[in-house]
Amino acid sequence: MKNSLKGSTKTSKNIIGSKSGRIILIILLALCCYPVYSFLQLQSIEGKAFDATVFNNLLSIWITWIIIICFAVYWKWSRQHNSLFYLTYGYLLLIFGALMFMVQQVSGGTSHTYFAVGGYPDLIFLVIEHFLGTVALTGFLQILVWWFTRRWHRR
């Protein structure tokens, strides 16, 4: 009986191979388009509006991350596979790397006063701080889901 269950879960682990996995990927790809659209707005904005746009961009990344992490936890819990967590790490690296590049290009290395009030002299350090925070939380959630899907922790 256990062998037949193992065989059926091996085929459903691949996120692209199942119908629900394809639906989840389509939703996630559509969801990731908004931060990319926000990046395109950064090139034409300067001054205080630039700082507010960076803040709104960070907010959209966090909201997107929350939704992606919900799907990743569901996928790990139901399929015992980390593929969406790995996609989340890749998404975070790509999106925050692009944001750091855009901020550096548009701001020209000068610091803006919008975030300086909170003790952040440069927007690049703020973006790095948010990147490290999301990666740490993603790793923590991945470890927690792994922990609670095991039976040995309940003994």
C-alpha positions in Angstrom: 0.0 0.0 0.0 2.8 2.5 0.8 4.6 1.8 -2.4 1.5 2.7 -4.5 1.2 6.0 -2.5 4.9 6.8 -3.0 4.6 6.3 -6.7 1.6 8.6 -7.0 3.2 11.4 -5.0 6.4 11.3 -7.1 4.4 12.2 -10.2 2.5 15.0 -8.5 5.6 16.7 -7.1 6.5 18.4 -10.3 4.7 21.7 -10.3 4.5 21.9 -14.1 3.2 18.3 -14.4 0.0 18.8 -12.6 -3.0 20.9 -13.5 -3.2 22.7 -10.2 0.6 23.4 -10.5 0.1 25.1 -13.9 -2.8 27.2 -12.5 -0.7 28.3 -9.6 2.2 29.2 -11.9 -0.1 31.2 -14.2 -1.5 33.1 -11.2 2.1 33.8 -9.8 3.4 35.0 -13.2 0.4 37.3 -13.5 1.0 38.5 -10.0 4.6 39.3 -10.6 3.8 41.6 -13.5 2.8 44.5 -11.2 6.2 45.0 -9.5 7.8 44.9 -13.0 5.3 47.6 -14.1 6.2 49.7 -11.1 9.9 49.4 -12.0 9.2 50.9 -15.4 7.7 53.9 -13.7 10.9 54.6 -11.7 12.8 55.7 -14.8 10.6 58.8 -15.4 10.2 60.0 -11.8 12.5 62.3 -9.8 12.6 64.0 -6.4 10.0 63.2 -3.7 7.8 61.3 -6.1 10.8 59.0 -6.8 11.0 58.2 -3.1 7.3 57.5 -2.8 7.4 55.3 -5.9 10.2 53.3 -4.4 8.2 52.9 -1.2 5.1 51.8 -3.2 7.3 49.4 -5.2 8.6 47.8 -1.9 5.0 47.6 -0.7 3.9 45.8 -3.9 6.9 43.4 -3.6 5.8 42.6 0.0 2.2 42.0 -1.0 3.3 39.8 -3.9 5.6 37.9 -1.6 2.8 37.2 0.9 0.7 35.7 -1.9 3.6 33.7 -3.3 4.5 32.4 0.1 0.9 31.2 0.7 1.1 29.2 -2.5 4.5 27.9 -1.6 3.4 26.8 1.9 0.3 25.1 0.4 2.5 23.3 -2.2 5.0 22.2 0.4 2.3 21.0 2.7 0.3 19.1 0.1 3.0 17.8 -2.2 6.1 17.7 0.1 8.1 19.6 -2.5 10.1 22.8 -2.2 9.8 24.0 -5.8 7.7 27.1 -5.1 10.0 28.1 -2.3 12.9 27.9 -4.7 11.0 30.0 -7.2 10.3 32.5 -4.4 14.0 32.8 -3.7 14.7 33.3 -7.4 11.9 35.9 -7.6 13.2 37.8 -4.6 16.8 37.9 -5.9 15.6 39.0 -9.4 13.1 41.6 -8.2 15.2 43.2 -5.5 18.3 43.1 -7.7 16.4 45.0 -10.4 15.1 47.4 -7.8 18.6 48.1 -6.5 19.9 48.6 -10.1 17.0 51.0 -10.9 17.4 53.0 -7.7 21.2 53.3 -8.3 20.7 54.4 -12.0 17.9 56.9 -11.3 19.2 58.4 -8.1 22.8 58.6 -9.3 24.1 57.5 -6.0 22.6 60.5 -4.1 20.5 59.8 -1.0 17.0 61.0 -0.8 15.4 62.7 2.2 12.1 60.7 2.3 13.7 57.6 3.9 16.5 59.6 5.7 14.0 60.6 8.4 13.8 56.9 9.4 17.5 56.6 9.7 18.2 55.3 6.2 20.8 57.5 4.5 20.5 55.7 1.1 17.7 53.9 -0.7 20.0 51.1 -1.7 20.5 50.1 2.0 16.7 50.1 2.5 16.2 47.8 -0.5 19.0 45.5 0.8 17.3 45.5 4.2 14.0 44.5 2.7 15.6 41.8 0.6 17.3 40.2 3.6 14.1 40.4 5.6 12.1 38.6 2.9 14.7 36.0 2.4 15.0 35.3 6.1 11.2 35.1 6.5 11.0 32.8 3.5 13.6 30.5 5.0 12.0 30.5 8.4 8.6 29.6 6.9 10.2 26.9 4.8 11.8 25.4 7.9 8.5 25.6 9.8 6.5 23.9 7.1 9.2 21.2 6.9 9.0 20.8 10.7 5.2 20.5 10.9 5.0 18.1 7.9 7.1 15.6 9.8 5.6 13.2 12.4 8.6 12.9 14.6 8.1 16.4 16.1 4.7 15.3 17.6 6.1 12.5 19.8 
